[in-house]
Amino acid sequence: MGKAVEFVHIDKSFPGVHVLKDMSFSVEEGEVHALIGENGAGKSTLLNILHGVYDDYEGDVLLHGKKVHFKNANDAIKNGNISKVHQEIMVVEELSVGQNVTMGYEPKKGPFIDFNKMHKEVDAILEELNCNFKSRDVVRTLTAGQKQMIAIAKAIYHHSDIISFDEPTASLTSKETEALFAVIRKLKADGITCLFVSHHLDELFEICDRASVFRDGEFVTTLTMSETTEDELIHAMVGRSVSSVASRQRPSQAKDEVVLKVEGLTDTTHGKFKDVSFDLHKGEILGFYGLVGAGRTEVMRVLVGADQKLEGDIYLKNIKIPPAWNTTRALSRGIGMLSEDRKNTGFNKLSTNTQNIAISSLEKYMTAGFFTNDKKKKENAEHFFQELDINPKLPDYLTVNMSGGNQQKVILAKWMSTDIDIIIFDEPTKGVDVAAKAEIYRLMEDLVAEGKSLIVVSSELPEAMGLSDRLVVMSEGRVTKIIDDVASHDSDAILNYAIGGNE
């Protein structure tokens, strides 16, 4: 087997940030090769160079021993036979599966699209991938996992012999992840080279042959998965030992005082949740665990006024919230939420770090009249750059250009700049690396030590168990169990509650 991809002295900078520094390594033909490193280590930038998204860089990219330099993603697909499966599922919901797979490359009969040929060719690919949907199906009727398969079908349609997967399991259930891995194994058996980016280390051991480790834009080493351990991987990524499992470093700060009480909350319109009741204590980390579709996020959105309350009562510090509840009122009463969908609802894509961090606490920076003091806003941002180790430490840098983990820290800084007492974290470590996870866990402990109260929604059971003082388990919109002593329960028992089982 020869080398499928070689990166030779790749160097890439953006204004004020040196992202890739003299990076050289290679990927063998027909292997599943992981790219790993902390958020901001340069993984996505390198993939964007490979796929022609960035064409201004120094150094050389070689495919099967030949030097290439793609002008754009289309050039890479047509002339390099390489495709990318994105973390964010990119589909046109109203079109058919076949139209999505062949978009821009539809088979023609004269000047017109040959729909019969299209559906026949795409159905053959879907069958090969063991997909249980058809080319004529409308995309909006599919699950997240099925939509992810469309991207893989697209790569096969283009006869790609190199496919990169950027965080492909981020939006998938465990069953959909298993189906994806079965497909990747089949691609490998067919001689297709796969590049795989993931923060889930257990996935790397399950699916990858080797892993190349990046740190701060530099290549560190390539490790053979069968000959390495999780600790060695983490040490190579971070340069120090970090636990990949959530655990509390300090004693519980929970008090008897109840700061939030929820009684009989019911979604009478869409039926997403029913008769949800729980309370949150001062200084407590209250975990919410459940499988995808359990209704956890929907409940949290009602608490912060993003969605309307329909039935049931919510009490904040013993005072019942009014019927006309919205996010502004919630913020003024001291409750806020870090959304799971950080790219769309966490920050303003057109704003700088300084602006995004200050947006929820503007009254702090007001001068006479309606103007804000930019110097104060900048000082506040710089305080959190140090406190949360946000990189790059540039006040005027656009948040949208940061890595996922650093975007998460900017959103956290936004809420820490306010005086809220209750913070809801919805999937706070989704798509962030091991070191950033450890940092977020430490910050949560700092927050409860300051007397704040946290609700942490997580789909990762070890995280939910390791962080929580108490754990609320939901299944299909209902609370199936509230566990007071999490340490005395094993993961199987909690999973049983999450799939709707009993004691």
Phi and psi in degrees as a GROMACS rama.xvg file:
@    title "Ramachandran Plot"
@    xaxis  label "Phi"
@    yaxis  label "Psi"
@TYPE xy
-95.5913  -167.177  GLY-2
-91.0662  126.66  LYS-3
-77.5502  -46.2422  ALA-4
-133.406  135.746  VAL-5
-128.859  130.658  GLU-6
-105.918  123.894  PHE-7
-121.909  110.56  VAL-8
50.7838  48.581  HIS-9
-75.5824  129.188  ILE-10
-133.69  132.74  ASP-11
-147.867  130.663  LYS-12
-126.453  147.434  SER-13
-111.317  165.182  PHE-14
-51.8642  116.854  PRO-15
83.0635  -5.06083  GLY-16
-136.573  125.685  VAL-17
-94.4273  103.217  HIS-18
-86.4383  -46.9273  VAL-19
-120.546  131.623  LEU-20
-121.644  101.952  LYS-21
48.8988  55.4764  ASP-22
-91.8421  125.619  MET-23
-136.636  126.335  SER-24
-170.05  172.906  PHE-25
-135.662  160.373  SER-26
-122.49  129.793  VAL-27
-76.7221  153.47  GLU-28
-65.9759  136.038  GLU-29
74.5956  17.722  GLY-30
-110.332  160.439  GLU-31
-99.879  112.157  VAL-32
-116.642  119.013  HIS-33
-84.4103  142.883  ALA-34
-111.568  116.874  LEU-35
-130.712  156.253  ILE-36
164.576  169.345  GLY-37
-65.2415  164.926  GLU-38
-57.7374  132.381  ASN-39
88.6301  4.7811  GLY-40
-76.7296  -16.9698  ALA-41
113.334  8.67369  GLY-42
-62.2863  -52.8224  LYS-43
-65.2989  -36.4333  SER-44
-62.6449  -43.3143  THR-45
-63.0347  -42.7344  LEU-46
-62.7222  -38.5125  LEU-47
-65.5602  -31.4909  ASN-48
-69.4354  -45.5756  ILE-49
-58.6196  -39.3916  LEU-50
-92.5993  10.0641  HIS-51
78.7003  7.28149  GLY-52
-68.5727  -41.2041  VAL-53
-109.617  122.234  TYR-54
-110.146  0.400637  ASP-55
-105.931  98.1729  ASP-56
-153.022  164.922  TYR-57
-103.416  151.808  GLU-58
101.829  -176.356  GLY-59
-126.538  144.22  ASP-60
-112.592  128.577  VAL-61
-117.118  131.696  LEU-62
-111.505  121.588  LEU-63
50.2657  39.7432  HIS-64
86.6612  -6.579  GLY-65
-107.192  136.229  LYS-66
-71.1014  133.264  LYS-67
-130.559  156.276  VAL-68
-151.048  95.2685  HIS-69
-81.5991  141.006  PHE-70
-81.3667  -29.6992  LYS-71
-160.625  177.785  ASN-72
-64.7539  -35.3756  ALA-73
-63.7675  -41.4784  ASN-74
-60.5363  -40.9983  ASP-75
-66.4413  -39.2802  ALA-76
-67.3689  -47.9393  ILE-77
-74.2483  -44.8422  LYS-78
-103.544  -11.4457  ASN-79
-114.932  -7.98936  GLY-80
53.2606  41.6083  ASN-81
-124.909  138.898  ILE-82
-131.515  162.442  SER-83
-127.312  135.651  LYS-84
-104.308  112.372  VAL-85
-82.1101  158.542  HIS-86
-66.148  -49.3604  GLN-87
-78.8712  124.566  GLU-88
-70.4039  120.116  ILE-89
-109.707  99.9872  MET-90
-141.783  160.329  VAL-91
-99.4641  107.901  VAL-92
-57.7265  -35.2938  GLU-93
-85.4136  -8.93772  GLU-94
-92.4687  168.587  LEU-95
-77.339  165.976  SER-96
-58.2839  -46.47  VAL-97
-59.0387  -41.4383  GLY-98
-65.735  -36.0369  GLN-99
-68.4698  -42.018  ASN-100
-66.3648  -40.3106  VAL-101
-97.7411  2.8109  THR-102
-47.8928  123.515  MET-103
86.7218  -13.2602  GLY-104
-133.379  32.6763  TYR-105
-65.0571  142.54  GLU-106
-67.3273  140.431  PRO-107
-115.773  151.058  LYS-108
-124.161  98.9029  LYS-109
66.933  -135.158  GLY-110
-82.2738  -6.82492  PRO-111
-103.499  156.814  PHE-112
-72.2378  132.722  ILE-113
-89.6832  88.683  ASP-114
-64.2431  -37.3541  PHE-115
-61.7996  -44.9629  ASN-116
-64.2897  -43.043  LYS-117
-55.5959  -53.3405  MET-118
-65.991  -34.2104  HIS-119
-65.5099  -46.627  LYS-120
-65.9672  -43.0477  GLU-121
-69.7794  -39.4617  VAL-122
-59.7599  -37.4457  ASP-123
-63.1351  -40.1629  ALA-124
-68.08  -43.8647  ILE-125
-61.6963  -37.4693  LEU-126
-65.8945  -41.8969  GLU-127
-60.0382  -34.0775  GLU-128
-88.393  5.54841  LEU-129
58.9719  34.6331  ASN-130
-82.1808  142.556  CYS-131
-100.312  33.3536  ASN-132
-139.174  168.658  PHE-133
-118.395  164.786  LYS-134
-59.3863  -33.5079  SER-135
-81.3671  -9.78124  ARG-136
-66.2931  144.354  ASP-137
-80.4109  134.138  VAL-138
-59.758  -35.0254  VAL-139
-64.4341  -14.3471  ARG-140
-85.5126  -2.39505  THR-141
-94.6757  160.574  LEU-142
-82.8835  170.968  THR-143
-58.3399  -42.2616  ALA-144
-64.2959  -39.2855  GLY-145
-67.4306  -37.832  GLN-146
-64.5094  -35.7378  LYS-147
-62.6456  -36.5065  GLN-148
-64.9903  -27.466  MET-149
-60.8883  -40.898  ILE-150
-63.2778  -37.5084  ALA-151
-71.1638  -40.5294  ILE-152
-59.9977  -38.2496  ALA-153
-61.5183  -43.7657  LYS-154
-62.4253  -40.8317  ALA-155
-70.1938  -37.7001  ILE-156
-58.4284  -35.9177  TYR-157
-83.7032  6.32604  HIS-158
55.2827  37.9918  HIS-159
-68.5065  136.384  SER-160
-106.192  -1.67778  ASP-161
-133.014  123.839  ILE-162
-126.373  130.027  ILE-163
-106.357  142.238  SER-164
-118.262  112.703  PHE-165
-101.41  102.881  ASP-166
50.8014  52.0876  GLU-167
-69.3485  -20.2346  PRO-168
-95.7778  2.99414  THR-169
-56.0624  -35.6601  ALA-170
-107.958  12.324  SER-171
-102.905  150.938  LEU-172
-76.3927  169.196  THR-173
-63.7896  -34.5298  SER-174
-67.3885  -41.0181  LYS-175
-67.5197  -34.9072  GLU-176
-63.407  -42.3853  THR-177
-59.2625  -43.1187  GLU-178
-63.7491  -40.6401  ALA-179
-62.0935  -44.4552  LEU-180
-64.493  -35.7336  PHE-181
-61.5898  -39.7781  ALA-182
-66.9772  -42.7679  VAL-183
-62.619  -39.7098  ILE-184
-62.881  -37.3881  ARG-185
-67.9379  -41.3817  LYS-186
-59.2988  -43.6514  LEU-187
-61.7733  -43.5486  LYS-188
-62.0026  -28.3902  ALA-189
-85.0295  5.18435  ASP-190
86.1747  10.623  GLY-191
-84.4499  136.415  ILE-192
-87.1696  131.26  THR-193
-119.842  129.382  CYS-194
-101.265  133.869  LEU-195
-133.102  117.836  PHE-196
-107.245  124.86  VAL-197
-156.267  148.552  SER-198
-94.2871  -5.05579  HIS-199
-88.7383  103.153  HIS-200
-64.0977  -32.9783  LEU-201
-62.9029  -32.9857  ASP-202
-64.5856  -38.49  GLU-203
-62.6918  -41.9707  LEU-204
-68.1036  -29.0386  PHE-205
-77.3531  -36.203  GLU-206
-117.66  -20.9023  ILE-207
-100.845  148.489  CYS-208
-86.2125  -47.0286  ASP-209
-137.538  164.144  ARG-210
-136.521  129.084  ALA-211
-98.4064  129.244  SER-212
-103.706  130.34  VAL-213
-111.547  146.151  PHE-214
-143.513  123.294  ARG-215
50.9082  42.5192  ASP-216
81.0394  3.85485  GLY-217
-116.21  149.583  GLU-218
-78.9149  129.282  PHE-219
-99.0066  -56.3942  VAL-220
-168.275  163.418  THR-221
-114.991  126.568  THR-222
-113.85  143.484  LEU-223
-85.6033  123.878  THR-224
-60.6856  -37.0683  MET-225
-72.0379  -11.6953  SER-226
-113.906  11.2211  GLU-227
-127.472  172.269  THR-228
-121.464  166.707  THR-229
-60.7803  -41.3173  GLU-230
-61.339  -41.8129  ASP-231
-64.7066  -40.2833  GLU-232
-60.3355  -49.278  LEU-233
-62.1945  -42.9117  ILE-234
-62.3213  -39.5625  HIS-235
-66.253  -37.9075  ALA-236
-69.4564  -43.7741  MET-237
-105.295  -21.9136  VAL-238
83.1244  5.4868  GLY-239
-157.814  170.522  ARG-240
-85.0625  130.131  SER-241
-135.977  134.831  VAL-242
-71.7423  133.487  SER-243
-87.0191  -5.95728  SER-244
-107.614  137.238  VAL-245
-67.5075  134.164  ALA-246
-153.889  148.402  SER-247
-77.9666  132.344  ARG-248
-94.5637  -14.602  GLN-249
-129.425  160.309  ARG-250
-63.2646  156.503  PRO-251
-59.1487  141.751  SER-252
-103.428  5.19777  GLN-253
-65.6262  136.083  ALA-254
-111.263  175.467  LYS-255
-75.743  -27.5451  ASP-256
-59.9884  129.021  GLU-257
-92.5654  122.186  VAL-258
-100.445  -19.5522  VAL-259
-145.128  130.669  LEU-260
-130.438  129.796  LYS-261
-120.023  129.161  VAL-262
-129.392  118.823  GLU-263
60.4654  33.0723  GLY-264
-66.4344  124.449  LEU-265
-136.946  134.48  THR-266
-91.6062  97.6999  ASP-267
-80.8287  -10.9426  THR-268
-89.3362  -55.5324  THR-269
-107.194  -8.01494  HIS-270
67.5717  27.6133  GLY-271
-74.0399  -27.2006  LYS-272
-150.943  154.629  PHE-273
-144.406  130.769  LYS-274
53.039  49.9009  ASP-275
-88.6521  122.83  VAL-276
-133.947  135.501  SER-277
-168.704  168.191  PHE-278
-133.232  158.335  ASP-279
-121.74  131.04  LEU-280
-96.9953  156.269  HIS-281
-62.3668  133.046  LYS-282
76.4009  10.4916  GLY-283
-97.9028  147.606  GLU-284
-104.983  107.34  ILE-285
-99.7291  117.522  LEU-286
-87.3218  147.728  GLY-287
-123.873  118.264  PHE-288
-122.174  146.832  TYR-289
178.553  167.727  GLY-290
-82.2949  169.743  LEU-291
-56.6407  132.181  VAL-292
89.5261  9.5342  GLY-293
-76.5262  -14.0636  ALA-294
95.5122  9.23173  GLY-295
-64.423  -50.1158  ARG-296
-61.5901  -39.8193  THR-297
-61.3183  -39.4389  GLU-298
-63.8812  -44.1857  VAL-299
-63.4376  -37.5318  MET-300
-64.3104  -33.7612  ARG-301
-68.0148  -41.2973  VAL-302
-58.9135  -38.3002  LEU-303
-95.7509  8.66392  VAL-304
80.0801  10.6182  GLY-305
-74.2647  -30.9262  ALA-306
-123.41  155.651  ASP-307
-76.337  140.632  GLN-308
-73.613  136.173  LYS-309
-110.54  -58.3683  LEU-310
-134.351  146.063  GLU-311
106.525  175.363  GLY-312
-128.289  145.637  ASP-313
-125.405  128.596  ILE-314
-116.471  123.997  TYR-315
-105.628  115.771  LEU-316
49.1817  49.8116  LYS-317
70.2208  4.54357  ASN-318
-110.371  126.02  ILE-319
-68.8018  134.601  LYS-320
-74.0784  148.291  ILE-321
-74.1212  161.728  PRO-322
-59.5396  -41.1112  PRO-323
-84.4194  73.8084  ALA-324
-98.855  130.702  TRP-325
-141.592  178.001  ASN-326
-64.8854  -34.6811  THR-327
-65.3606  -44.6769  THR-328
-65.0225  -40.2401  ARG-329
-61.1655  -43.4874  ALA-330
-62.3612  -42.6861  LEU-331
-67.0206  -24.8886  SER-332
-93.9928  4.41944  ARG-333
92.1918  29.361  GLY-334
-133.817  132.784  ILE-335
-143.97  169.763  GLY-336
-141.719  132.216  MET-337
-87.9209  111.485  LEU-338
-74.0656  151.333  SER-339
-65.8536  -38.6426  GLU-340
-88.5044  71.1509  ASP-341
-63.3788  -31.2626  ARG-342
-68.7895  -32.186  LYS-343
-99.5055  -30.5905  ASN-344
-123.977  -0.724619  THR-345
-88.4572  -34.156  GLY-346
-152.214  165.823  PHE-347
-86.1568  121.47  ASN-348
-65.2121  -22.0497  LYS-349
-94.7665  2.09044  LEU-350
-105.67  157.854  SER-351
-81.7387  171.583  THR-352
-56.8865  -44.7909  ASN-353
-58.0742  -47.2358  THR-354
-66.0803  -42.2902  GLN-355
-67.4493  -36.6396  ASN-356
-70.5706  -31.6202  ILE-357
-88.8023  -11.4511  ALA-358
-59.8649  -32.4268  ILE-359
-94.3549  1.9434  SER-360
-136.263  37.7413  SER-361
-60.2544  -30.7162  LEU-362
-60.7333  -22.9277  GLU-363
-68.0828  -26.6856  LYS-364
-107.553  10.554  TYR-365
-70.0642  137.509  MET-366
-106.18  -166.033  THR-367
-56.485  136.018  ALA-368
80.4022  -139.885  GLY-369
-104.259  14.2398  PHE-370
-98.0017  150.355  PHE-371
-107.959  151.716  THR-372
-88.0856  104.971  ASN-373
-62.7462  -32.577  ASP-374
-63.9031  -42.5297  LYS-375
-64.6383  -41.315  LYS-376
-62.2731  -41.2111  LYS-377
-66.591  -41.5744  LYS-378
-62.6927  -39.6215  GLU-379
-62.4397  -44.8138  ASN-380
-61.6924  -44.0118  ALA-381
-65.1726  -32.6748  GLU-382
-60.4105  -44.524  HIS-383
-77.0324  -25.7962  PHE-384
-56.5665  -41.8368  PHE-385
-76.8445  -48.1619  GLN-386
-58.8086  -41.4758  GLU-387
-106.161  2.15679  LEU-388
52.3512  55.9405  ASP-389
-82.9023  132.121  ILE-390
-130.659  140.27  ASN-391
-72.233  150.016  PRO-392
-83.8539  63.7561  LYS-393
-122.174  111.583  LEU-394
-58.7392  -35.8757  PRO-395
-94.6884  9.83667  ASP-396
-78.566  138.66  TYR-397
-70.7176  127.614  LEU-398
-58.8105  -33.7274  THR-399
-63.0013  -22.7628  VAL-400
-89.3545  -0.305459  ASN-401
-80.1441  163.963  MET-402
-71.7859  163.008  SER-403
-55.8203  -44.3662  GLY-404
-65.837  -36.859  GLY-405
-74.217  -31.9114  ASN-406
-60.9498  -42.7842  GLN-407
-59.627  -38.6836  GLN-408
-69.6559  -34.9076  LYS-409
-63.0599  -42.2924  VAL-410
-65.4197  -39.1048  ILE-411
-63.0759  -41.6066  LEU-412
-61.8702  -36.164  ALA-413
-58.3947  -46.7791  LYS-414
-74.3946  -33.4834  TRP-415
-70.9111  -19.5962  MET-416
-75.5084  -18.3992  SER-417
-88.6758  176.768  THR-418
-106.09  33.43  ASP-419
-74.9437  150.557  ILE-420
-102.451  -21.9504  ASP-421
-122.962  120.471  ILE-422
-119.734  127.877  ILE-423
-100.085  123.494  ILE-424
-105.129  113.348  PHE-425
-100.074  108.979  ASP-426
50.0507  61.147  GLU-427
-66.7548  -22.57  PRO-428
-110.947  15.506  THR-429
-65.1901  122.847  LYS-430
74.8103  14.6166  GLY-431
-112.973  154.085  VAL-432
-80.0001  175.969  ASP-433
-59.1245  -44.5546  VAL-434
-67.5676  -40.9749  ALA-435
-66.3055  -34.972  ALA-436
-59.3589  -49.712  LYS-437
-58.4583  -37.6817  ALA-438
-66.066  -43.6372  GLU-439
-65.4002  -41.0122  ILE-440
-60.6693  -42.225  TYR-441
-62.5481  -41.6697  ARG-442
-63.882  -38.4872  LEU-443
-60.402  -41.7323  MET-444
-67.0276  -36.2843  GLU-445
-61.8644  -42.3258  ASP-446
-64.398  -44.0442  LEU-447
-71.3987  -28.4088  VAL-448
-65.6223  -27.4892  ALA-449
-82.8871  -0.771834  GLU-450
97.4969  4.20164  GLY-451
-80.85  162.876  LYS-452
-121.225  137.705  SER-453
-122.977  141.412  LEU-454
-112.847  126.388  ILE-455
-118.486  112.757  VAL-456
-91.9565  123.923  VAL-457
-142.175  142.46  SER-458
-96.4544  -4.03841  SER-459
-95.6131  110.956  GLU-460
-60.4597  -44.6068  LEU-461
-58.6362  -36.1089  PRO-462
-67.582  -47.8723  GLU-463
-60.2092  -41.6833  ALA-464
-72.6905  -39.1403  MET-465
-72.2687  -29.4898  GLY-466
-93.0678  -30.5435  LEU-467
-83.3832  139.586  SER-468
-72.6128  -44.9684  ASP-469
-133.747  157.811  ARG-470
-130.139  124.589  LEU-471
-97.0072  122.775  VAL-472
-105.544  129.679  VAL-473
-118.412  147.381  MET-474
-142.772  124.769  SER-475
47.314  48.2089  GLU-476
85.162  -1.10967  GLY-477
-120.871  151.137  ARG-478
-79.8415  117.466  VAL-479
-96.2192  -20.2884  THR-480
-166.094  138.962  LYS-481
-113.899  117.181  ILE-482
-99.8298  116.367  ILE-483
-79.852  -36.2148  ASP-484
-116.841  88.6283  ASP-485
-63.3631  -38.194  VAL-486
-61.1556  -25.5694  ALA-487
-84.5116  -1.92377  SER-488
-107.595  142.72  HIS-489
-95.1823  166.762  ASP-490
-64.3374  -31.4865  SER-491
-63.6089  -41.5639  ASP-492
-63.3674  -41.8648  ALA-493
-68.5245  -39.4115  ILE-494
-61.7908  -36.5731  LEU-495
-60.0916  -45.3357  ASN-496
-62.8471  -35.975  TYR-497
-70.984  -23.3122  ALA-498
-99.883  14.6103  ILE-499
92.0597  8.25355  GLY-500
-75.2706  170.884  GLY-501
-103.753  -171.645  ASN-502
